[in-house]
Amino acid sequence: MKSPDHPTPSGDRSFARLIVSALKKSGHEVTLASHFRSYDRYGQRWSAIALKAKYARARAIRKLTKKPPDVWFTYHLYHKAPDLIGPALSDYFCIPYVVADASYAAKQTSGPWAPGFAEAKSAILRANKLICFDPLDANSLCHNLMCGHKLFMMPPFVRQRKITSSMRERARQRLSTTLKLPIHIPWVVTVAMMRNDIKAESYKLLAECALKLRHQKWALLIAGDGLARKKVESWFKGLDNIRFLGTLFGSSLSELYAAGDFTAWPALKEGCSMALLEAAASGLPVLAGKRPGLEQFVQNGASGYLCQEGEITDFEYHFRLLLSDPHHCKNLSAESTHRISKHHSLGAAAKKLNWVLSQLQVER
């Protein structure tokens, strides 16, 4: 997927940067070996991608020859974005090969992504260690490729910033003025890209819920952009409590999280959503669809609510509950902050990643 220094923000880029930070925090030197991207959205560019990969491998070898690496570490490979560099260079330098967040979709054996699927499968089988953040991916790898012996299940993690009550008040005051919103009504935050895929379907369900709640006093602040933006905006047509903020990142996104009362996202077919994890780390209760990746950091009824996936009645019920009970929201917020700090911090991830890499030295 994207390299950590790719100019376009995304959940993949954010998590790649977090992995680099965690590795550095545990004392490892990290070198970005290549900016090559193998992503093939429609399965129509395989020949061109394979040719580019050939030259990318050669450049990476020249770059690393003076100081050969001890381990190759690849993040997020699957049939649309296989690792076409790591396995070859791991063999060239005779080093262990580690993959974090690999996924295996057996139905892609044939069809437009068949070449990418074959390469992804080969890389997964070549890996010395497989680090998984989503239980569904772990189950698939174990069931289809019998990889349980080299699999390490790890909670998703985030860099947590302590947000004080005064910070929340300042953020809310500023956005109230900028967005022309009453400050004393509930503010709900949604952060998601606007793509013509399952993301759009989640937006559609969110819009249906918002329309059902149009007579209550609350506001929905949406951060996100993409090719489906016009379509997404049309679903919320007629609602004057919606604010589309475009793509936010850095301090602007932190301010949005600080100002909100809770975050809501249907999360249809989501894995470990970075946006929801960041929101939870900022103290926002999470309202989302029930997905295995989200169950790792959202304790249902204690730090948020995970509703039956795709079921609007369940989603609407809990949406109303959070809108109507600010005291309950504050209790959920405190538990969310505590849970992330204890189980999903950068420090905890650094220790776990260091342990995985230390096992490679033992096995060699």
C-alpha positions in Angstrom: 0.0 0.0 0.0 1.3 3.5 0.7 4.7 4.2 2.1 4.9 6.0 5.5 5.9 9.2 3.7 3.2 9.1 1.1 1.7 12.6 0.6 -2.0 11.4 0.8 -3.3 10.8 4.3 -5.1 7.5 5.0 -5.5 4.9 7.7 -2.9 2.7 6.1 -0.3 5.5 6.1 -1.1 6.4 9.7 -0.6 2.8 10.9 2.5 2.4 8.8 4.0 5.4 10.6 2.9 4.0 14.0 4.7 0.7 13.2 7.9 2.7 12.4 7.6 4.7 15.6 7.1 1.5 17.7 10.1 -0.2 16.1 12.2 2.9 16.8 10.9 3.2 20.3 12.1 -0.3 21.1 15.6 0.6 19.8 15.6 -0.6 16.2 16.9 1.4 13.3 14.4 1.6 10.5 15.2 2.2 6.9 12.6 2.8 4.2 13.9 0.5 1.5 11.6 1.5 -1.4 8.7 3.8 -2.3 7.4 1.3 -4.8 3.6 0.7 -4.6 2.1 -2.4 -6.1 -1.6 -1.4 -5.6 -3.8 -2.4 -8.4 -7.3 -1.1 -7.8 -9.1 -2.9 -10.6 -6.8 -5.7 -11.4 -5.9 -4.3 -14.8 -2.3 -3.1 -14.4 -0.5 -6.3 -13.4 2.0 -6.4 -16.3 3.1 -2.8 -15.8 3.3 -3.3 -12.0 5.4 -6.4 -12.3 7.8 -4.7 -14.6 8.2 -1.7 -12.2 8.7 -4.1 -9.4 11.7 -5.6 -11.2 13.5 -2.2 -11.3 12.4 -1.4 -7.7 14.0 -4.6 -6.4 17.3 -3.7 -8.2 17.2 -0.1 -6.7 16.5 -1.5 -3.2 19.4 -3.9 -3.4 21.8 -1.1 -4.5 20.5 1.1 -1.6 20.9 -1.6 1.1 24.1 -3.3 -0.1 26.5 -1.1 1.9 24.6 -1.7 5.1 22.5 -4.9 4.7 19.4 -5.1 6.9 18.9 -7.7 9.7 15.2 -8.2 9.0 12.8 -7.2 6.3 9.5 -5.9 7.6 6.4 -5.5 5.3 3.1 -3.9 6.3 -0.3 -4.7 4.8 -0.1 -7.0 1.8 -3.1 -8.7 0.1 -4.2 -9.5 -3.5 -4.6 -5.9 -4.6 -1.2 -4.9 -3.1 1.2 -7.9 -2.9 4.7 -7.6 -1.7 6.8 -7.8 -4.8 10.1 -6.8 -3.2 10.4 -8.2 0.3 10.6 -11.9 -0.3 13.2 -11.5 -3.1 15.4 -9.2 -1.0 15.0 -11.4 2.1 16.4 -14.2 0.0 19.1 -12.0 -1.4 20.4 -10.9 2.0 19.6 -14.2 3.7 17.5 -12.4 6.4 14.1 -13.1 8.1 11.0 -11.8 6.5 8.2 -10.4 8.7 4.7 -9.4 7.5 2.3 -7.3 9.6 -1.4 -7.2 8.6 -1.5 -9.7 5.8 -4.9 -10.8 4.5 -5.9 -13.9 2.5 -9.1 -14.0 0.3 -9.4 -17.4 -1.2 -12.1 -16.3 -3.6 -9.4 -14.2 -5.5 -7.7 -17.4 -6.8 -9.2 -16.6 -10.2 -10.3 -13.3 -11.7 -8.6 -10.0 -12.3 -6.5 -10.1 -9.2 -5.3 -13.7 -9.6 -1.7 -12.7 -10.2 -1.6 -10.4 -7.2 -3.3 -13.1 -5.1 -0.6 -15.7 -6.1 2.2 -13.3 -5.2 0.5 -12.4 -1.8 0.1 -16.0 -1.0 3.7 -16.8 -1.9 4.9 -13.9 0.4 2.7 -15.1 3.3 4.1 -18.6 3.0 7.7 -17.2 2.8 7.2 -15.1 5.9 9.1 -16.2 9.1 6.5 -14.3 11.3 3.0 -13.0 10.6 1.7 -10.3 12.9 -2.1 -9.9 12.8 -4.2 -7.1 14.2 -7.6 -8.5 13.0 -8.9 -11.8 14.3 -10.6 -12.5 10.9 -7.3 -12.3 9.1 -5.7 -14.5 11.7 -8.4 -17.2 11.3 -8.2 -17.0 7.5 -4.4 -17.5 7.5 -4.6 -20.4 10.0 -7.5 -22.1 8.2 -6.3 -21.7 4.6 -2.5 -21.7 4.8 -1.9 -23.5 8.1 0.2 -20.6 9.3 -0.6 -20.8 13.0 2.9 -21.7 14.0 4.3 -18.4 12.8 1.4 -16.2 13.6 1.5 -13.5 16.4 -1.8 -11.9 17.4 -1.3 -8.3 18.4 -3.8 -5.6 19.5 -4.0 -2.5 17.3 -2.3 0.5 18.8 -2.2 4.3 18.6 -0.2 7.3 19.9 -2.4 8.6 22.7 -2.5 12.3 23.5 -4.0 13.3 26.8 -6.9 15.7 26.2 -7.9 17.8 29.2 -11.3 19.4 29.9 -9.8 22.9 29.1 -8.5 21.6 25.7 -12.0 20.2 24.9 -13.6 23.5 25.9 -11.3 25.5 23.7 -11.7 23.2 20.7 -15.5 23.3 21.1 -15.5 27.1 21.4 -13.5 27.6 18.3 -15.4 25.1 16.1 -18.7 26.5 17.4 -17.7 29.9 16.0 -16.2 28.5 12.8 -19.0 26.1 12.0 -21.9 28.2 13.4 -23.1 25.4 15.7 -24.7 25.7 19.1 -22.2 24.8 21.7 -24.6 23.1 24.2 -26.0 20.4 21.9 -24.4 17.0 21.3 -21.7 16.9 18.6 -21.1 13.6 16.9 -17.9 13.0 14.9 -17.4 10.8 11.8 -14.0 10.4 10.2 -13.9 8.2 7.0 -12.9 8.4 3.4 -15.6 8.8 0.7 -15.0 6.0 -1.7 -17.4 4.2 -4.1 -17.2 0.9 -2.2 -18.2 -0.3 1.2 -17.3 3.1 2.7 -20.2 4.6 0.7 -22.5 2.0 2.0 -21.6 2.9 5.6 -22.2 6.6 4.8 -25.6 5.7 3.4 -26.6 3.9 6.6 -25.3 6.8 8.7 -27.4 9.2 6.6 -30.5 7.0 7.1 -30.0 7.2 10.8 -29.4 10.9 10.7 -32.7 11.4 8.8 -34.6 9.4 11.5 -33.1 11.7 14.2 -33.7 15.0 12.3 -36.1 16.3 15.0 -33.6 16.1 17.8 -31.0 18.8 18.6 -27.6 17.6 17.7 -24.8 18.0 15.1 -22.8 15.7 12.9 -19.3 16.7 12.0 -17.9 14.7 9.1 -14.2 14.7 8.2 -13.5 13.0 4.9 -13.3 13.4 1.2 -13.0 11.3 -2.0 -14.7 10.5 -5.3 -18.0 9.7 -3.7 -18.3 13.0 -1.9 -21.2 14.4 -4.0 -23.1 11.2 -3.6 -22.5 11.1 0.1 -23.6 14.7 0.5 -26.8 14.0 -1.4 -27.8 11.4 1.1 -27.7 14.0 3.9 -29.6 16.6 1.8 -32.2 18.6 3.8 -30.4 18.3 7.1 -29.1 21.5 8.5 -27.2 20.0 11.4 -24.5 18.3 9.2 -21.1 19.9 8.6 -18.7 18.5 5.9 -15.2 19.4 6.9 -13.1 17.7 4.1 -9.9 15.8 4.8 -8.4 16.6 8.2 -5.2 15.4 9.7 -2.7 16.4 12.4 -3.8 19.1 14.8 -7.0 19.8 13.0 -8.2 16.2 13.4 -7.1 16.2 17.0 -9.2 19.3 17.6 -12.2 17.6 16.1 -11.9 14.6 18.3 -11.4 16.9 21.3 -14.6 18.8 20.5 -16.9 15.8 20.0 -19.2 13.9 22.4 -19.0 10.5 20.6 -18.0 9.1 17.3 -20.4 7.1 15.0 -19.7 4.9 12.0 -21.5 1.8 10.8 -18.2 0.2 10.0 -19.6 -2.2 7.4 -16.9 -4.9 6.7 -14.3 -2.8 8.5 -11.1 -4.3 10.0 -9.2 -2.4 12.7 -10.4 1.1 11.9 -7.6 3.7 12.6 -10.1 6.5 12.7 -12.2 4.8 15.4 -9.1 3.8 17.4 -7.8 7.4 17.3 -11.2 8.6 18.4 -11.3 6.2 21.3 -7.8 7.2 22.3 -9.1 10.8 22.4 -11.8 9.8 24.9 -14.7 9.5 22.5 -17.2 6.7 23.0 -17.4 4.6 19.8 -20.7 3.7 18.2 -20.1 1.3 15.4 -21.0 -2.0 13.7 -19.9 -5.1 15.5 -16.7 -6.3 13.8 -13.9 -8.5 15.3 -11.2 -5.9 14.7 -13.2 -3.3 16.6 -14.1 -5.6 19.5 -10.4 -5.5 20.4 -10.6 -1.9 21.6 -14.3 -1.2 22.1 -15.8 -2.8 25.2 -19.5 -3.0 24.4 -21.5 -1.1 26.9 -18.4 0.1 28.8 -16.4 2.2 26.4 -18.9 2.4 23.5 -21.5 0.3 21.6 -21.0 -2.2 18.8 -24.3 -2.8 17.1 -25.4 -5.7 14.9 -23.5 -4.9 11.6 -25.7 -3.3 9.0 -28.8 -3.2 11.3 -30.1 0.4 11.3 -32.6 -0.2 14.1 -29.9 -1.2 16.5 -27.6 1.6 15.4 -30.4 4.2 15.7 -31.4 3.0 19.2 -27.9 3.4 20.6 -27.4 6.7 18.7 -30.5 8.0 20.5 -29.2 6.7 23.8 -25.9 8.5 23.5 -27.6 11.8 22.3 -30.0 11.8 25.3 -27.6 10.9 28.1 -24.5 13.1 28.4 -23.6 11.7 31.8 -23.4 8.2 30.4 -21.3 9.5 27.5 -18.8 10.9 30.0 -18.6 7.5 31.8 -18.0 5.7 28.5 -15.3 8.3 27.6 -13.4 7.7 30.8 -13.4 4.0 30.2 -12.4 4.4 26.6 -9.3 6.5 27.6 -8.3 4.1 30.3 -8.7 1.0 28.0 -6.6 2.5 25.2 -3.9 3.6 27.6 -3.6 0.2 29.1 -3.9 -2.1 26.1 -3.3 -0.1 22.9 -0.5 2.4 23.6 2.6 2.9 21.5 4.8 1.7 24.4 2.9 -1.6 24.7 3.2 -2.1 20.9 7.0 -1.4 21.0 7.5 -4.1 23.6 5.5 -6.7 21.6 7.2 -5.9 18.3 10.6 -6.1 20.0 9.6 -9.6 21.4 8.6 -10.8 17.9 11.9 -9.7 16.4 13.9 -11.2 19.3 12.3 -14.6 18.5 13.7 -14.4 15.0 17.2 -14.2 16.4 16.6 -17.2 18.5 15.2 -19.2 15.6 18.1 -18.4 13.2 
